[in-house]
Every structure is written in structure tokens, then in C-alpha cells.
């Protein structure tokens, strides 16, 4: 299998690349991984090929799967108007380049897996949300919706699309836990606001496992019929043509409150968690972006479970224990 990954060197892309290579090597299957990058001189593992966006516009190479993960971190800085534009452009431009490649290549890929986030659902408190749930309009929703709708235009070229809406990814090498390690180790970690807001999370190992599961299940079904997909009764997406598209929530089946997350992380690190950052201070520190910390979501992976994916780290305690 030949797979092209935008954002391949990132927190998720690098872990995905390493694990899928390990699995294919163990089973003696052929695999070729290419990272799509702006800088062709970027350091990378020896078993990864690099391709710039300019090279993508000219290449005659073919790919079985494209994994589209490029995008600036939504929680990396305050949401000024300039930052909001950067967040959008960092997702739209790579996706447009991928779509241009799909449009001109004579041998189409078999699947486009395109990133998104559970922010698509907007702020809905502790209401259980699955792939068939609706949304509330806010900046996070608008950002995800524009990214998703652009990716879905790949179906116009006969290419099936899987949208993966990712929750908070748990692993010390990055993401939320990576950012919290220092203050928690210093004993100044604590809950945010009243701590009751729900946090929908997934371990990085399960994110990688779920992404590989989605790809392999789709490729396995592709041989039966061009219209055969792994959609469940609730996760098919509407398109303007007959090419299938579907969505998966990449979250654990066990979301937790911020209070529970705080206490669990403190216990894992053997550190106290006495401090509390009140809502007014979070709003003062982070502005509009504070909604990511104050307002929770309870997003469940119904489609993944219906399709038969078995979580390796379904609880927060298990996910953290694996990182010792």
C-alpha cells in the first residue's frame, strides 16, 4: 500500500506512520509512506519519503490512501482575528493541494481520510453526542465545517471520504498532557472552572489504531463493490453524488469530567491538585479560546464501536498507565 500523509511529522502523523509500518512489516505486507511537507529538507525517518506540495502538483506517483492531518493547533494561542485566519488557512490550503492532485491523477486513491475535531458539534454541555447528532454554531464548528466540506468535494472525483473528528488526544509527548506535565509535576496543577465540564478524549495509541482500522476495513470492503462502505446506519454523510462519505468520532467510550481528569492525572504523577483556575481568570488569560477549557462536550465513538473496533485503552487510567 502506498499512503500519502499531510502533517506526517506531527503529533499524530508520526505515531501513525511508525505503527502502520510496524504492523505491515510484521505481516510481510508492502507499505510505502510519504509525508507531504512544505520543506523538503525537513528531518525525517529513513523509511519515510518526503514530497513537497510543489512536487505533489507535478508527480505521477499514485497513492492508495491519503491521510490529511495538516493544520495549526487550535489551542496553541489566543483566537485573534489573525489567528483564526491562520487556523483556517493551515487546513484549507493543504486540502486544496490534495484535491488538485486527486482531480488530475488518472489513477485515483481508494480513500481520503481527512481530519476534523469534535469541535464540529459546538458547545452542548453533557448531552451525549454521536455521529448522527446535530451541532451548535460557534468558531470551532465553523472551522471544522469548512474543512470537512472542502474534503468532501473529493467524492466528486469518485473518491470515498472518511472524516475523523478527534477529541483530546492523550500522550505525554504532546497534546494536552504534554502541556500539563510541567505545572502538575510542580504541584500547581488543578481543575479548570467548576470542573464539571466533560472532556472527550482518546489515547494516542487508540487514535492510531482506530485510523488504521478505518483504512483497512474500507480497503477490505473495496474489493466487494465500489459502493460498499463501512458506514453504520448513523455515520453516512450526505454528498452531492453517489460516492460514499462517512464520519467517525475518534474519542474514548468513557469521557470524563475535568475534575476527574485532574485528579487522575495528579494521582498518576503522585502530585497534589489543590489549585483551581476560575472561569473569569481563564477568560482573561485566553479570551474566546477559553471555551475549549470551560465548555465541555460528551462525544461518543458510536460508529467505531458499531464497526467492531476494540479500544486498547478505553479508560483514562489505562491510557496514562501505558505511558509509565
Buried (B, 14 or more C-beta within 10 A) or exposed (E): BBBBBBBBBBBBBBBBBBBBBEBBEEEEEEBBBBBBBEEEEEEBEEEBBBBBBEBBEEBEBEBBBBBBBBBEEBBEBEBEEEBBEBBBEBBBBBBEBBBEBBEEBEEBBBBBBBBBBBBBBBBBEEEEBBBEBEBBEBBBBBBBBBBBEBBBBBBBBEBBBBBBBBBBBBBBEBBBBBEBBEEBEEBEBBBBBEBEBBBBBBBBBBBBBBBBBBBBBBBEBBEEEEEBBBBBEBBBBEBEEEBBBBBBBBBBBBBBBBBBBBBBBBEBBEBEBEEBBEBEEBBEEBBBBBBBBBBBBBBBBBBBBBBEBEBBBBBBBBBBEBBE
